[in-house]
């Protein structure tokens, strides 16, 4: 490697908001992250909504039942005496 042009490489401690910590390599000595593999829904298999200021509830209140065209209607099953279209 060419001398003097590369940043210093540290053994970095990564701290997650859930309390999990692990060590990796980076150009900064310490990192703080909001979500990691120990608490991310993809890795844990649990659904977790990160709701800021009640946005999910606001969306559900706003659009609950307004769009009836999006709700599917049940089709009537043909009776035994009627022909089924082919």
Secondary structure, DSSP 8 states (H G I E B T S, - for coil): --TTSS---EEEEEEETTS-EEEEEESSSEEEES--TTT-HHHH-------STTHHHHHHHHHSS--GGGS--------TTS----
